[in-house]
């Protein structure tokens, strides 16, 4: 499957997951000069910056293992820019969403809250 199509499929599944679980949409594929944030949503307590990784269920590594230190740093920096442009009183949270697909096109979503934050050197996967 084409990686662009796979990524879009995963992001749609992740966004639907958030909306089905009471979050409200803020932005999708928000870009700055430093990087991109796949999904930004909020609830009554948190503004969530989510990185989505999609892989076949037969993949040897978990999708979240592909969110390296450099990627996390870019997400954190981009989130600071987003908040400076869109002030909020909500607590920022950085989540990972793993989307698995099988050969029949079925999807499964695994949401990892607080996958990383500014004080961590390495992700908590």
N, C-alpha and C positions, 0 to 999 in steps of 0.2 A: 504494500500500500504506500502511496506517495506520502512523504513526511509532512508536507504542507496540509494535505487533507487530513491526515492522522491528527496533527496538532489542532486544527480547527474543530474536528470532531471531539477531541478531548476537552477543549476549552468550552464548547457548547454544553457538553455533559457536566462539566464542573460548574458553570454558571447556573444551569438548571438545578443542580444539587443545592447550591447556595440559596436560590430563590425558593425552592421547595422547603428549605429549612429556616425560613423567616428572615433572611438577609435581604437588603434592598440594594439595587444596582447603583453603582457610582460611575464606573468606567471600565473599558475593556481595551487591551493593547495600548495602554498609555505609554507614550514614548518621551524620553528626554535625551539630551546629548550623551547621557551615561548608560542608558539601557531602556528596557521595556518591562512593564508589569502586565502580566496576562489579564488579571481580573482584580478589580477593586470593588468591594461591597462593604456594607456596614449593617450593624444591628444597633440596638439601643446602647451598647457599651463599647463596641470596637469598630474601628475602620480596618478592614482586612485587605492586605496586599497579598494576593495569592499567585504562586507560581504553579503552573499546570504542566505535568509531564505525562505523556501517554505512551504506553508500550503494549506489545502483544503479551498475553498472559503467559506465554512460554519464554519470555525474556529471562535471561540468567540473572539480571540485576533488577532491583526494584527501581521504578521510575524516579523516585526521590533521590536516589544515589547519583543522579546526573545533575543535581543542583550543587555545583561546586562552590568553593570559597569565593572565587572571582564573580560568579553569577550572583551569589548572595549579596556581595558588596555593591554590585550594580543596582540590585533591587532596593537595597537600603538607601542608597544615594538618590535614586529616582523617587522613592517614597518621600524623602525630605523635600524634594522639589514640588511634588504633587501637593503636599500639605501646605507648603508656602504659598501655592497658587489657590488652594482650596482649604482655608482655615477650618479647623474642627476642634471640638472639645472631646472628641472620642479618643480612646486609647488606641494607638497603632498596634496591629498584630500582623505577623508574617507567617502565613500558612503555606503548606504544600498540598497539592491535590494530585494524587496518583489516579490515572484513568487506565484501566486494563481493558483490552478488547480481545475477543476470541475469533476464531476463523469464521464463525457464523455472524459476526458483527455485533454481538451482545457486548454491552459495556458494564463495567463495575467501577465505582468511585470509592476511593479511600481518602478521606480528608484528614490531614495532619495539622492540628492547631498548634500554634507557636513552634513551628518547625525550626525557626531560627530567630534571633533578635540581635540588636546592636551590641550587646555585651558578650555574645558568644563568638568564639573563634571558629567553631565547627558546628554544623547543623546537628540537631537532636533527632536524627532519624534512627 
